[in-house]
């Protein structure tokens, strides 16, 4: 995990694979905690796409209203079909 723009952006490496694409969403932020959700979008089963079995670890970032400082960071994950 890293910060840029004087702590107003948080970056981290996520995981995606095959036909999936990952993004980072800022779920919430308070004076004590920042919640980030990593969302992987995968094709719906009806699309019948040929996908590789590779794993990738792209960097993703979220922008904050205020610098990170010493706030606790909570990371969750979710999968969506698209």
QUICORQUI-V655173 format. One record per residue. N is the residue number from 1. PSI is psi as a letter, one per 30 degrees, with the letter a starting at -180 (none if undefined). OMEGA is omega in whole degrees, 0 to 359 (NA if undefined). Layout:
n->N psi->PSI omega->OMEGA
n->N psi->PSI omega->OMEGA
This chain:
n->1 psi->k omega->180
n->2 psi->l omega->175
n->3 psi->l omega->174
n->4 psi->l omega->179
n->5 psi->h omega->178
n->6 psi->h omega->177
n->7 psi->g omega->182
n->8 psi->f omega->173
n->9 psi->k omega->176
n->10 psi->k omega->177
n->11 psi->k omega->176
n->12 psi->l omega->177
n->13 psi->k omega->179
n->14 psi->l omega->178
n->15 psi->k omega->173
n->16 psi->l omega->180
n->17 psi->l omega->177
n->18 psi->b omega->180
n->19 psi->g omega->182
n->20 psi->k omega->175
n->21 psi->k omega->184
n->22 psi->l omega->174
n->23 psi->l omega->176
n->24 psi->k omega->176
n->25 psi->k omega->174
n->26 psi->j omega->183
n->27 psi->e omega->179
n->28 psi->l omega->174
n->29 psi->k omega->177
n->30 psi->a omega->179
n->31 psi->f omega->184
n->32 psi->f omega->188
n->33 psi->k omega->175
n->34 psi->k omega->179
n->35 psi->k omega->180
n->36 psi->k omega->176
n->37 psi->k omega->173
n->38 psi->k omega->185
n->39 psi->j omega->175
n->40 psi->k omega->177
n->41 psi->k omega->180
n->42 psi->l omega->180
n->43 psi->k omega->177
n->44 psi->l omega->182
n->45 psi->f omega->181
n->46 psi->f omega->184
n->47 psi->f omega->176
n->48 psi->i omega->179
n->49 psi->k omega->173
n->50 psi->j omega->183
n->51 psi->k omega->177
n->52 psi->l omega->179
n->53 psi->g omega->182
n->54 psi->l omega->173
n->55 psi->k omega->178
n->56 psi->l omega->182
n->57 psi->i omega->182
n->58 psi->k omega->173
n->59 psi->k omega->177
n->60 psi->l omega->181
n->61 psi->l omega->171
n->62 psi->k omega->178
n->63 psi->k omega->180
n->64 psi->l omega->176
n->65 psi->e omega->182
n->66 psi->l omega->180
n->67 psi->l omega->182
n->68 psi->e omega->185
n->69 psi->b omega->182
n->70 psi->g omega->180
n->71 psi->k omega->177
n->72 psi->k omega->178
n->73 psi->k omega->177
n->74 psi->k omega->180
n->75 psi->k omega->177
n->76 psi->l omega->179
n->77 psi->l omega->181
n->78 psi->k omega->176
n->79 psi->k omega->178
n->80 psi->l omega->171
n->81 psi->k omega->184
n->82 psi->none omega->NA
